[in-house]
Amino acid sequence: MTESLEIACIVRNACVRVALDGYEQAQISGLCQEGAWEVAVDAMRTLDLSAVVDDVKPASGVASPSNGLSPE
């Protein structure tokens, strides 16, 4: 996998993680499915991409996935 593709996978996985977490928290808070979906989308929009990209180790060109998800 190229370094650019690995970074893209890391960003995608981070988006999925925050969206799922946002959706779950919204459902727990009692929001309907549509409201929970809006929370999930907003979580992806507000994701700190700088922090996600900082997780990429420049020396090896490989990410250190602190999110528990591996590149797919």
ABEGO torsion letter per residue (X at the ends): XBAAAAAAAAAAAAAAAAAAAAAAAAAAAGBBAAAAAAAAAAAAAABBAAAAAAABBAAAGBBBBAAGBBBX
